[in-house]
Amino acid sequence: MYEGNSTEYIMKIFLKKNEERRILSGHLWVFSNEIDYIDNVTSDYGIADLYSYGKRFLGRGFYNKKSLIAFRLITYKKEDIDFNFFKKRIVDANNRRIKVFPDKKVYRVVNAESDFLPGLIIDRFDDYISFQISSVGIELFKKEIIDLIDLVFSPKYIIEKNNIPSRELEGLTLSQSVIKSSGESEKTVIIDDIKYIINLEEGQKTGFYLDQNENRKEIRKYVNKDSIVLDLFCYEGGFSLNAAHKGAKEITGIDSSEKAIKRAIRNSELNNFRNVEFIEKDVFSFLNEENQQKYDIIILDPPSFAKTKKNIKTAFEGYLEINTKAIKLLKRNSILITFSCSHHLTEEKFLTILGKSARKSGRDIKIIASSKCSYDHPILPQMPETIYLKGFTLFVV
């Protein structure tokens, strides 16, 4: 248990002149080059109070000397950061989700900064819980977090998925371990009337991509019994299964991951869908083939092509290529549903890519809908860093 709440242990961080403006606007991070000096330094990391250059108290949070993000604000008050503090934050976050969809059993409970718990993600899969910590501050309270997950949700299974590269930027080690288990890591869950087999030990990120749940269901409105659907970067089949659920005539899902394709096939069989085929193949290779098949609906949901700002140019070219080739595979007056989960690629740049893709393919496009993450992945508007998923539904003429 961390005991850094005592006044004698709390560090005081003073910002350089005018560097408090972003914090006052609602942003939660302070970068190392914005700090003027620190008083009462007792450690390279821990609880700290933040002050302006003029010594105005701005909030309390976590300091980490080893990180570029040197301070993460967690409260605007001088209050104890302890078990009860985290209990209230987690229960409040969960109640907000329940208020929107009271009957859902699969959703993100805590979405890090957007729920004022910087560096903490908690995902619920019915009575299975997966959590991930990406900041030193939250790591100090890992025992409390685990105890609270057990107390609030009484799960049968808890796993920590702390194997993400961003932990290394905080000076943290990578790890993954099952904290509590009364059975196997594999479980069947139901999301919007579709059954999925999930494996929290083997799955990407926290075990399953929950951020697209609402968007997967949304595609049903465009599907009918005559629809021929292509799902590119299909992973474990989420979009394909929703198209199959609506009764599409024919669905093809493409992904390069052998494990993902095998699970997609199992998901399809679990739901007794006979109108969908999953193929293990690199999407770029598939798009480069002489493919005479034309589609009524294509879904493009690639992984992030721009994990850093340095990758923007390459990412731009990658998104341009796949969207152009996808448009060419569509019948006249058909639908392209395309996404980017690259934070560094802005919505404006993504729209530019789509416009260029249309011109290169010799087609006209009309945007008929746009989308972000599902409701359980809220965005903090003062923090552009919490905005990463961007989606557009296009009518391709």
C-alpha positions as CSV (number, residue, x, y, z in Angstrom):
1,M,0.0,0.0,0.0
2,Y,1.3,3.4,-1.0
3,E,1.8,5.8,1.9
4,G,2.6,9.0,0.1
5,N,-0.4,11.1,1.1
6,S,1.2,12.5,4.2
7,T,2.1,16.2,3.8
8,E,5.7,15.4,4.5
9,Y,5.9,13.2,1.4
10,I,3.9,15.3,-1.0
11,M,6.2,17.0,-3.5
12,K,5.4,20.5,-4.8
13,I,5.8,21.2,-8.5
14,F,6.1,24.8,-9.7
15,L,5.5,25.5,-13.4
16,K,7.4,28.0,-15.5
17,K,5.7,31.3,-16.2
18,N,2.5,30.9,-18.3
19,E,2.7,27.1,-18.5
20,E,-0.4,26.7,-16.4
21,R,-2.7,27.7,-19.3
22,R,-3.2,24.2,-20.6
23,I,-4.0,22.8,-17.2
24,L,-6.5,25.6,-16.5
25,S,-8.2,24.7,-19.8
26,G,-8.8,21.2,-18.5
27,H,-5.8,19.2,-19.8
28,L,-4.4,16.7,-17.3
29,W,-0.7,16.5,-18.3
30,V,2.4,18.5,-17.6
31,F,5.5,17.9,-19.6
32,S,9.0,17.9,-18.1
33,N,10.1,21.0,-19.9
34,E,7.2,23.0,-18.5
35,I,8.4,22.6,-14.9
36,D,10.4,25.4,-13.2
37,Y,11.4,23.6,-10.0
38,I,10.2,21.0,-7.4
39,D,10.2,21.4,-3.7
40,N,10.2,18.6,-1.1
41,V,11.6,16.0,-3.5
42,T,11.4,12.6,-1.7
43,S,11.5,10.3,-4.7
44,D,11.7,10.1,-8.5
45,Y,7.9,9.4,-8.5
46,G,4.9,9.8,-6.3
47,I,2.0,12.1,-5.3
48,A,2.7,15.8,-6.0
49,D,0.8,19.1,-5.8
50,L,1.0,21.3,-8.8
51,Y,1.4,25.1,-8.6
52,S,1.5,27.9,-11.1
53,Y,4.6,30.2,-11.4
54,G,2.7,32.5,-9.1
55,K,2.3,29.7,-6.5
56,R,-1.4,29.2,-7.2
57,F,-2.5,25.6,-6.3
58,L,-3.7,23.9,-9.5
59,G,-4.3,20.3,-8.4
60,R,-2.9,17.0,-7.1
61,G,-1.6,14.2,-9.1
62,F,1.4,11.9,-9.9
63,Y,4.9,12.9,-10.6
64,N,7.4,10.8,-12.6
65,K,10.9,12.1,-13.1
66,K,11.6,9.4,-15.8
67,S,8.7,10.3,-18.1
68,L,8.3,13.0,-20.6
69,I,4.8,13.4,-19.1
70,A,6.2,14.4,-15.8
71,F,2.9,15.1,-14.0
72,R,-0.6,13.6,-14.5
73,L,-3.4,15.5,-12.7
74,I,-6.0,13.4,-10.9
75,T,-7.9,15.9,-8.7
76,Y,-8.3,19.6,-8.3
77,K,-8.5,19.3,-4.5
78,K,-6.0,18.6,-1.8
79,E,-7.5,15.3,-0.9
80,D,-6.0,11.9,0.0
81,I,-5.4,9.6,-2.9
82,D,-6.2,6.3,-1.3
83,F,-8.5,3.2,-1.4
84,N,-11.7,5.3,-0.9
85,F,-10.7,7.8,-3.5
86,F,-10.2,5.1,-6.2
87,K,-13.4,3.3,-5.1
88,K,-15.5,6.5,-5.7
89,R,-13.9,7.1,-9.1
90,I,-14.3,3.5,-10.3
91,V,-17.9,3.2,-9.0
92,D,-18.8,6.6,-10.5
93,A,-17.3,5.6,-13.9
94,N,-19.2,2.3,-13.8
95,N,-22.5,4.0,-12.9
96,R,-22.1,6.3,-15.9
97,R,-22.0,3.3,-18.2
98,I,-24.9,1.6,-16.5
99,K,-27.0,4.7,-16.8
100,V,-26.6,4.6,-20.6
101,F,-27.1,0.8,-21.0
102,P,-28.3,-0.8,-17.8
103,D,-28.3,-4.4,-19.2
104,K,-24.9,-4.5,-20.8
105,K,-22.4,-6.9,-19.3
106,V,-19.5,-6.3,-21.7
107,Y,-18.0,-2.8,-21.7
108,R,-15.1,-0.5,-20.7
109,V,-15.6,0.5,-17.1
110,V,-12.7,3.0,-16.8
111,N,-11.1,4.8,-19.8
112,A,-8.0,6.4,-18.2
113,E,-7.8,10.2,-18.5
114,S,-11.4,10.5,-19.7
115,D,-12.5,9.1,-16.3
116,F,-9.9,11.1,-14.4
117,L,-7.9,8.0,-13.7
118,P,-4.8,8.7,-15.8
119,G,-3.1,5.5,-16.9
120,L,-5.9,3.0,-15.8
121,I,-8.1,1.0,-18.1
122,I,-10.6,-1.6,-16.8
123,D,-12.7,-3.7,-19.2
124,R,-15.6,-5.9,-18.1
125,F,-16.5,-9.1,-19.9
126,D,-19.5,-10.2,-17.8
127,D,-17.9,-11.9,-14.8
128,Y,-14.3,-11.6,-16.2
129,I,-12.3,-8.4,-15.7
130,S,-9.2,-7.2,-17.6
131,F,-7.2,-4.2,-16.4
132,Q,-4.2,-2.3,-17.7
133,I,-1.9,0.3,-16.0
134,S,0.3,2.6,-18.1
135,S,1.4,5.2,-15.5
136,V,3.6,5.0,-12.5
137,G,1.1,6.8,-10.3
138,I,-1.6,4.2,-10.8
139,E,1.0,1.4,-10.5
140,L,1.7,2.6,-6.9
141,F,-1.9,1.7,-6.2
142,K,-2.1,-1.6,-8.1
143,K,-3.1,-3.6,-5.0
144,E,-5.9,-1.2,-4.2
145,I,-7.1,-1.4,-7.8
146,I,-7.2,-5.2,-7.7
147,D,-9.0,-5.2,-4.3
148,L,-11.6,-2.7,-5.7
149,I,-12.2,-4.7,-8.9
150,D,-12.9,-7.8,-6.7
151,L,-15.1,-5.8,-4.3
152,V,-17.2,-3.9,-6.9
153,F,-17.6,-6.6,-9.5
154,S,-17.0,-9.9,-7.7
155,P,-15.6,-11.4,-10.9
156,K,-14.6,-15.0,-11.4
157,Y,-11.5,-14.0,-13.3
158,I,-9.1,-11.0,-13.2
159,I,-6.1,-10.5,-15.5
160,E,-3.6,-7.7,-15.7
161,K,-2.6,-6.9,-19.3
162,N,0.4,-4.8,-18.5
163,N,2.4,-5.8,-21.6
164,I,2.1,-2.5,-23.5
165,P,5.2,-0.6,-24.8
166,S,3.9,2.7,-23.3
167,R,4.8,1.3,-19.8
168,E,8.5,1.4,-20.7
169,L,8.2,5.2,-21.3
170,E,7.2,5.4,-17.7
171,G,10.1,3.3,-16.5
172,L,7.7,0.4,-15.8
173,T,8.4,-3.3,-16.6
174,L,6.1,-5.3,-19.0
175,S,4.0,-8.0,-17.4
176,Q,0.9,-10.1,-17.9
177,S,-0.6,-12.3,-15.2
178,V,-3.8,-13.9,-14.0
179,I,-4.7,-12.4,-10.6
180,K,-7.8,-14.4,-9.9
181,S,-9.3,-17.4,-11.7
182,S,-12.0,-20.0,-11.2
183,G,-11.7,-21.3,-14.7
184,E,-10.0,-20.8,-18.1
185,S,-9.1,-17.5,-19.7
186,E,-11.4,-18.3,-22.6
187,K,-15.1,-17.3,-22.3
188,T,-18.2,-16.8,-24.4
189,V,-19.8,-13.4,-24.1
190,I,-22.8,-11.8,-25.8
191,I,-22.6,-8.4,-27.4
192,D,-25.7,-7.0,-29.1
193,D,-27.2,-10.5,-29.6
194,I,-24.0,-12.0,-31.1
195,K,-21.9,-14.6,-29.3
196,Y,-18.1,-14.1,-29.2
197,I,-15.4,-16.4,-27.9
198,I,-12.8,-14.2,-26.1
199,N,-9.5,-15.2,-24.6
200,L,-8.1,-12.6,-22.3
201,E,-4.6,-14.1,-22.2
202,E,-4.2,-14.2,-25.9
203,G,-6.3,-11.3,-27.1
204,Q,-4.8,-7.9,-28.2
205,K,-4.8,-4.9,-25.9
206,T,-7.0,-5.7,-22.9
207,G,-8.3,-8.9,-24.6
208,F,-10.8,-7.6,-27.1
209,Y,-11.5,-4.4,-29.0
210,L,-14.5,-2.9,-27.3
211,D,-14.2,0.6,-28.8
212,Q,-15.9,-0.5,-32.0
213,N,-18.9,-2.2,-30.5
214,E,-21.4,0.6,-31.3
215,N,-20.0,1.0,-34.8
216,R,-20.2,-2.7,-35.5
217,K,-23.9,-2.7,-34.6
218,E,-24.4,0.4,-36.7
219,I,-23.5,-1.3,-39.9
220,R,-26.6,-3.4,-39.7
221,K,-28.7,-0.5,-41.0
222,Y,-26.8,-0.7,-44.4
223,V,-27.1,-4.5,-44.8
224,N,-29.9,-6.4,-46.6
225,K,-30.4,-9.9,-47.9
226,D,-28.7,-9.0,-51.2
227,S,-25.6,-7.4,-49.7
228,I,-22.1,-8.7,-50.6
229,V,-19.8,-7.5,-47.9
230,L,-16.0,-7.3,-47.6
231,D,-14.5,-6.8,-44.1
232,L,-10.8,-5.8,-44.3
233,F,-8.6,-6.2,-41.2
234,C,-11.5,-8.2,-39.8
235,Y,-9.6,-9.3,-36.6
236,E,-12.0,-11.7,-34.8
237,G,-14.9,-10.9,-37.1
238,G,-16.9,-8.2,-35.3
239,F,-18.2,-6.3,-38.4
240,S,-18.6,-9.5,-40.4
241,L,-20.7,-11.1,-37.7
242,N,-23.0,-8.1,-37.5
243,A,-23.5,-8.2,-41.2
244,A,-24.2,-11.9,-41.0
245,H,-26.6,-11.3,-38.1
246,K,-28.6,-8.9,-40.4
247,G,-28.7,-11.5,-43.1
248,A,-26.2,-10.4,-45.7
249,K,-26.0,-12.6,-48.8
250,E,-22.3,-13.1,-48.7
251,I,-19.5,-11.8,-46.3
252,T,-15.7,-12.2,-46.7
253,G,-13.4,-11.3,-43.8
254,I,-9.7,-10.8,-44.4
255,D,-6.9,-10.6,-41.8
256,S,-3.2,-11.6,-41.6
257,S,-3.4,-13.0,-38.1
258,E,-3.8,-16.7,-38.0
259,K,-5.1,-16.6,-34.4
260,A,-7.6,-13.9,-35.1
261,I,-9.0,-15.8,-38.2
262,K,-9.3,-19.0,-36.3
263,R,-11.3,-17.2,-33.6
264,A,-13.4,-15.4,-36.2
265,I,-14.3,-18.8,-37.7
266,R,-15.2,-20.2,-34.3
267,N,-17.3,-17.1,-33.6
268,S,-19.1,-17.6,-36.9
269,E,-19.7,-21.3,-36.1
270,L,-20.9,-20.4,-32.6
271,N,-23.6,-18.2,-34.0
272,N,-24.5,-20.7,-36.8
273,F,-23.7,-18.1,-39.5
274,R,-23.3,-19.8,-42.9
275,N,-23.0,-16.7,-45.0
276,V,-19.5,-15.6,-44.0
277,E,-16.0,-16.8,-44.9
278,F,-12.8,-15.8,-43.1
279,I,-9.5,-15.8,-45.0
280,E,-6.0,-15.5,-43.5
281,K,-4.2,-13.0,-45.9
282,D,-2.4,-9.7,-45.8
283,V,-4.9,-7.0,-46.7
284,F,-2.5,-5.1,-48.9
285,S,-1.7,-8.3,-50.8
286,F,-5.4,-9.0,-51.1
287,L,-6.1,-5.6,-52.5
288,N,-3.2,-5.9,-55.0
289,E,-4.7,-9.1,-56.5
290,E,-6.7,-9.0,-59.8
291,N,-10.0,-9.2,-58.0
292,Q,-13.0,-9.1,-60.2
293,Q,-15.5,-9.4,-57.3
294,K,-17.4,-6.2,-56.6
295,Y,-19.0,-5.4,-53.3
296,D,-22.0,-3.6,-51.9
297,I,-20.3,-2.8,-48.6
298,I,-16.7,-2.6,-47.6
299,I,-15.4,-2.1,-44.0
300,L,-11.9,-0.8,-43.5
301,D,-10.7,-1.0,-39.9
302,P,-6.9,-1.1,-40.0
303,P,-4.5,-1.0,-37.1
304,S,-2.8,2.3,-36.4
305,F,-0.4,3.3,-39.2
306,A,1.0,6.3,-37.2
307,K,2.0,5.4,-33.7
308,T,4.3,8.5,-33.6
309,K,4.4,11.8,-35.4
310,K,7.4,10.5,-37.3
311,N,5.1,8.0,-39.1
312,I,2.6,10.4,-40.4
313,K,3.8,10.6,-44.0
314,T,4.0,6.8,-44.3
315,A,0.6,6.4,-42.6
316,F,-0.9,9.0,-45.0
317,E,0.3,6.9,-47.9
318,G,-1.0,3.7,-46.4
319,Y,-4.4,5.0,-45.7
320,L,-4.5,6.5,-49.2
321,E,-3.6,3.2,-50.8
322,I,-6.1,1.0,-49.0
323,N,-9.0,3.5,-49.3
324,T,-8.4,4.0,-53.0
325,K,-8.2,0.3,-53.8
326,A,-11.3,-0.4,-51.6
327,I,-13.3,2.3,-53.5
328,K,-12.4,0.6,-56.8
329,L,-13.8,-2.7,-55.5
330,L,-17.2,-1.2,-54.7
331,K,-20.2,-1.4,-57.0
332,R,-21.8,1.9,-58.1
333,N,-23.9,3.5,-55.4
334,S,-22.5,1.4,-52.6
335,I,-21.1,1.9,-49.1
336,L,-17.6,2.3,-47.7
337,I,-17.2,2.3,-43.9
338,T,-13.6,3.4,-43.1
339,F,-11.7,4.0,-39.9
340,S,-8.4,5.4,-38.6
341,C,-7.3,4.7,-35.1
342,S,-4.2,6.8,-35.4
343,H,-4.3,9.6,-32.9
344,H,-1.6,11.6,-34.8
345,L,-3.7,11.5,-38.0
346,T,-6.3,14.2,-37.5
347,E,-9.8,14.0,-38.8
348,E,-9.0,16.8,-41.2
349,K,-6.1,14.8,-42.7
350,F,-8.3,11.7,-42.8
351,L,-10.9,13.6,-44.8
352,T,-8.1,14.8,-47.2
353,I,-7.1,11.2,-47.7
354,L,-10.6,10.2,-48.5
355,G,-11.0,13.0,-51.0
356,K,-7.8,12.0,-52.8
357,S,-8.8,8.4,-52.7
358,A,-12.0,9.3,-54.5
359,R,-10.2,11.2,-57.2
360,K,-7.5,8.5,-57.7
361,S,-10.2,5.9,-58.1
362,G,-12.3,8.0,-60.5
363,R,-15.4,7.9,-58.2
364,D,-17.4,10.4,-56.3
365,I,-18.0,10.0,-52.5
366,K,-20.6,11.5,-50.2
367,I,-20.2,11.3,-46.4
368,I,-23.4,10.1,-44.9
369,A,-22.3,9.4,-41.3
370,S,-19.3,9.9,-39.0
371,S,-18.3,8.0,-35.8
372,K,-16.0,7.9,-32.9
373,C,-15.5,5.3,-30.1
374,S,-18.4,3.5,-28.4
375,Y,-20.1,5.3,-25.5
376,D,-17.9,3.5,-22.9
377,H,-14.8,5.1,-24.3
378,P,-15.6,8.8,-23.6
379,I,-13.5,11.6,-24.9
380,L,-12.2,14.4,-22.7
381,P,-12.6,17.4,-25.1
382,Q,-9.8,19.4,-23.5
383,M,-7.4,16.5,-24.3
384,P,-6.9,15.8,-28.0
385,E,-4.9,12.8,-26.9
386,T,-8.1,11.0,-25.9
387,I,-9.4,11.3,-29.5
388,Y,-8.0,8.6,-31.6
389,L,-10.7,6.6,-33.5
390,K,-12.3,8.4,-36.5
391,G,-14.8,6.7,-38.8
392,F,-16.8,7.8,-41.9
393,T,-19.5,6.1,-43.8
394,L,-19.3,7.0,-47.5
395,F,-21.8,6.6,-50.3
396,V,-19.6,5.8,-53.3
397,V,-21.2,6.8,-56.5
